[in-house]
Amino acid sequence: MLDESIIQLFDLNGKAALVTGGAGGIGKAIALRLAGAGADVVVADIDPESASGVAEEIVSKGRKALVIEADVSSVASARDLAAKTVKALGRLDILVNNVGIYPPSPVLDVTEEMWDNVLDTNLRGLFFCAQAAAQQMIAMQHGGRIINIASLEALHPTLALSHYDASKGGVLMTTKALALELAPHGILVNCVAPGIIRTPGLERLLGILIPTGAPFEETAEMFLPRVPIGRIGTPDDVANVVLFLASPAAGYMTGSLVLVDGGYLLS
């Protein structure tokens, strides 16, 4: 029989989570995984129709779910999310800053508008979501978890993604700064860096960067020699690590970066 104490390590019953960019891909997998562990979940996304489908799946698991249409590149929108979560669910214990955009462009072609859009969404929005969530957690005096989704680009640049690379490098250092200041309040802040994960976004990106017209599986095989595990990652691979960081099992971790890359950076 499985030890009850092991089950409790990953039990999120009674917790409320907010997941940005939760309508699809990695965000959807995270929202469903947290709900599966017992959390009620707010799914925040710029696409409320797709987010509603995720919320329906969460409700089917016996948990509460709410959809909030949000564009976190707007500071006001980002700040409102935490308050709206508390109003709907009565508390906020877990924030997952997942939303991110990555329109490819060579360095010499990046415009001011493009730069601002990427940094406003990926870094500024993340910071103000985290700030507002921390304020709510501190007011309720129960601590909490903030989990920021970065990328391998926080550590290793990619051609035609300089603006994205800059934003994700900023996510890594923002995570460390938040962790340092919020630890006395019982708020643990960690960062997850996914590698090559099959998502609709990656499929679109590869279609632009490597316009062969080949199916995703064929294009993705080009990367496999650099992945020691020998396969492309899935959104669930990332969601599993987020669940760990959100759970009591990660109670002595803060300011950490967890790579979910199949060993890509080793090659």
C-alpha distance (Angstrom), angle and dihedral (degrees) to the residues before:
residue distance angle dihedral
M1 . . .
L2 3.80 . .
D3 3.79 112.6 .
E4 3.83 109.6 -106.3
S5 3.80 90.3 -138.9
I6 3.80 89.6 61.8
I7 3.80 91.3 53.3
Q8 3.80 89.9 50.0
L9 3.80 90.7 55.3
F10 3.81 89.2 71.0
D11 3.80 99.1 32.0
L12 3.82 114.0 124.8
N13 3.80 97.6 172.7
G14 3.79 110.3 144.7
K15 3.81 92.8 21.3
A16 3.79 127.0 118.3
A17 3.79 121.2 -147.2
L18 3.79 134.4 -166.8
V19 3.81 117.4 -156.4
T20 3.79 119.4 -172.5
G21 3.78 117.9 -153.4
G22 3.77 86.8 21.3
A23 3.79 99.9 147.5
G24 3.79 98.4 89.0
G25 3.79 149.0 -7.5
I26 3.79 115.8 15.6
G27 3.81 93.7 -6.2
K28 3.79 92.8 55.7
A29 3.79 91.6 49.1
I30 3.81 90.4 50.2
A31 3.80 93.7 49.1
L32 3.81 91.7 50.1
R33 3.80 93.7 45.2
L34 3.82 92.9 51.5
A35 3.81 90.0 47.8
G36 3.78 89.8 49.1
A37 3.81 88.4 56.9
G38 3.80 90.6 53.1
A39 3.80 106.0 -90.8
D40 3.78 125.9 134.3
V41 3.80 108.3 -129.1
V42 3.78 139.4 -150.5
V43 3.80 110.2 -154.6
A44 3.80 108.8 -153.6
D45 3.78 119.1 -171.2
I46 3.77 143.7 140.7
D47 3.83 86.7 -120.7
P48 3.82 105.5 63.4
E49 3.80 94.3 176.5
S50 3.80 93.6 60.6
A51 3.80 90.4 40.1
S52 3.80 89.1 56.0
G53 3.79 89.8 59.4
V54 3.80 89.7 54.5
A55 3.80 91.0 47.9
E56 3.81 90.2 53.0
E57 3.80 89.9 54.8
I58 3.80 90.3 50.3
V59 3.80 91.8 51.0
S60 3.81 88.8 50.3
K61 3.82 86.5 60.8
G62 3.79 89.5 58.5
R63 3.80 95.8 -103.7
K64 3.80 132.2 119.2
A65 3.79 117.5 -105.5
L66 3.77 135.9 -176.3
V67 3.80 131.0 -173.0
I68 3.80 119.1 -143.3
E69 3.78 119.5 -174.9
A70 3.78 105.5 -138.5
D71 3.79 141.5 163.9
V72 3.80 104.6 -161.3
S73 3.81 92.1 -165.7
S74 3.82 81.8 80.5
V75 3.81 109.1 76.2
A76 3.80 91.1 -150.9
S77 3.81 90.8 53.6
A78 3.79 92.0 46.7
R79 3.80 92.9 49.6
D80 3.81 93.2 47.7
L81 3.79 94.7 58.5
A82 3.79 96.8 75.5
A83 3.80 93.9 48.5
K84 3.80 91.7 46.9
T85 3.81 90.2 50.7
V86 3.79 92.2 52.3
K87 3.79 91.2 46.5
A88 3.81 91.8 51.9
L89 3.80 101.5 37.6
G90 3.80 102.9 22.8
R91 3.78 95.3 -120.4
L92 3.80 145.4 27.5
D93 3.78 120.3 -136.3
I94 3.80 105.2 153.7
L95 3.78 131.7 37.5
V96 3.79 119.8 -173.4
N97 3.80 111.3 -169.1
N98 3.78 97.9 -158.4
V99 3.80 105.9 143.2
G100 3.80 115.1 112.0
I101 3.79 140.6 152.5
Y102 3.79 129.4 -155.2
P103 3.81 115.8 -177.0
P104 3.82 104.0 177.3
S105 3.80 121.2 -125.4
P106 3.81 135.0 154.3
V107 3.81 113.7 -109.8
L108 3.80 92.8 -108.1
D109 3.80 92.0 54.5
V110 3.81 100.7 46.0
T111 3.79 108.7 119.8
E112 3.79 127.3 -152.2
E113 3.79 89.3 -112.3
M114 3.80 92.0 51.7
W115 3.81 92.1 47.9
D116 3.80 92.9 48.7
N117 3.79 93.5 47.3
V118 3.81 93.4 52.4
L119 3.81 95.6 43.3
D120 3.80 93.4 42.8
T121 3.80 91.7 52.5
N122 3.78 102.0 36.1
L123 3.80 101.8 36.2
R124 3.80 114.8 10.6
G125 3.80 92.9 44.3
L126 3.80 90.8 46.5
F127 3.80 91.9 52.3
F128 3.79 95.5 49.7
C129 3.81 92.6 44.4
A130 3.81 87.8 53.2
Q131 3.80 93.2 45.3
A132 3.81 92.7 51.7
A133 3.81 92.5 44.8
A134 3.81 91.3 50.1
Q135 3.79 90.8 51.1
Q136 3.80 90.3 54.1
M137 3.81 93.0 45.9
I138 3.80 92.1 49.3
A139 3.80 92.3 48.1
M140 3.81 89.8 53.1
Q141 3.82 91.9 45.6
H142 3.79 95.1 -140.2
G143 3.80 102.4 108.8
G144 3.76 120.3 -133.7
R145 3.77 149.2 -167.3
I146 3.79 130.2 -90.5
I147 3.78 115.1 -169.6
N148 3.79 118.8 -173.5
I149 3.78 121.2 -161.2
A150 3.79 109.1 -140.8
S151 3.81 125.1 160.5
L152 3.78 142.3 -127.7
E153 3.81 83.2 -91.5
A154 3.80 86.9 75.8
L155 3.80 85.3 71.8
H156 3.79 106.5 19.7
P157 3.82 125.7 35.2
T158 3.78 125.4 -131.0
L159 3.77 126.9 -151.3
A160 3.82 115.0 -97.9
L161 3.80 93.2 12.6
S162 3.81 103.5 87.1
H163 3.81 93.9 130.4
Y164 3.80 91.4 47.8
D165 3.81 91.3 46.1
A166 3.81 90.0 52.6
S167 3.79 91.8 50.3
K168 3.79 93.9 49.9
G169 3.79 92.8 46.2
G170 3.78 85.3 54.6
V171 3.81 90.8 50.5
L172 3.79 90.0 57.0
M173 3.81 94.8 51.9
T174 3.81 92.5 40.3
T175 3.80 87.7 55.3
K176 3.80 91.1 54.6
A177 3.80 93.1 46.4
L178 3.80 92.5 49.2
A179 3.81 91.2 46.6
L180 3.79 91.9 53.6
E181 3.80 95.5 50.0
L182 3.79 99.5 37.6
A183 3.81 100.1 45.4
P184 3.83 93.1 87.7
H185 3.81 87.3 59.9
G186 3.80 93.0 53.4
I187 3.79 92.6 -107.1
L188 3.80 113.3 136.6
V189 3.79 117.6 -158.4
N190 3.79 123.0 -165.2
C191 3.76 138.6 163.1
V192 3.80 133.3 -135.8
A193 3.79 121.4 -156.1
P194 3.81 112.2 -161.7
G195 3.76 120.3 -159.3
I196 3.79 125.1 -157.5
I197 3.79 101.6 -18.1
R198 3.77 122.1 173.0
T199 3.79 106.1 -117.4
P200 3.81 133.8 140.3
G201 3.80 87.4 -105.9
L202 3.80 93.3 56.0
E203 3.78 90.9 46.8
R204 3.82 89.8 54.4
L205 3.81 92.1 45.7
L206 3.79 94.6 50.5
G207 3.77 89.7 47.0
I208 3.82 88.5 59.2
L209 3.81 99.4 39.3
I210 3.81 95.4 40.6
P211 3.83 104.2 28.8
T212 3.79 98.6 -176.5
G213 3.79 95.1 127.9
A214 3.80 88.2 -127.8
P215 3.82 121.2 139.3
F216 3.80 116.5 -90.3
E217 3.81 92.6 -108.6
E218 3.80 91.2 57.2
T219 3.80 94.1 46.6
A220 3.80 92.6 45.4
E221 3.81 90.7 54.6
M222 3.80 87.2 72.3
F223 3.80 88.1 71.3
L224 3.78 98.5 46.9
P225 3.84 96.0 88.8
R226 3.81 86.3 64.0
V227 3.81 94.5 49.8
P228 3.82 109.2 78.6
I229 3.81 92.3 -164.8
G230 3.80 86.8 60.1
R231 3.79 103.1 -131.4
I232 3.78 141.9 78.9
G233 3.80 113.5 -102.5
T234 3.79 126.0 -111.8
P235 3.82 130.2 -140.8
D236 3.80 88.0 -109.7
D237 3.81 89.8 61.1
V238 3.80 88.1 61.8
A239 3.81 94.8 39.6
N240 3.80 91.0 55.5
V241 3.80 91.1 57.4
V242 3.80 91.9 46.0
L243 3.80 89.4 53.0
F244 3.79 89.3 53.2
L245 3.81 92.1 50.7
A246 3.81 91.2 47.2
S247 3.79 93.0 49.4
P248 3.81 134.2 80.4
A249 3.81 86.9 -104.8
A250 3.82 89.6 76.6
G251 3.79 94.9 47.9
Y252 3.83 94.2 127.2
M253 3.80 97.9 47.8
T254 3.78 126.7 94.3
G255 3.79 133.8 146.8
S256 3.79 90.5 22.0
L257 3.79 130.3 141.1
V258 3.80 114.2 -146.1
L259 3.80 116.4 -162.8
V260 3.79 116.7 -145.4
D261 3.79 97.4 -178.2
G262 3.79 108.1 116.5
G263 3.80 88.1 -112.8
Y264 3.83 94.7 -57.1
L265 3.80 94.6 145.1
L266 3.79 90.7 53.3
S267 3.79 93.3 65.3
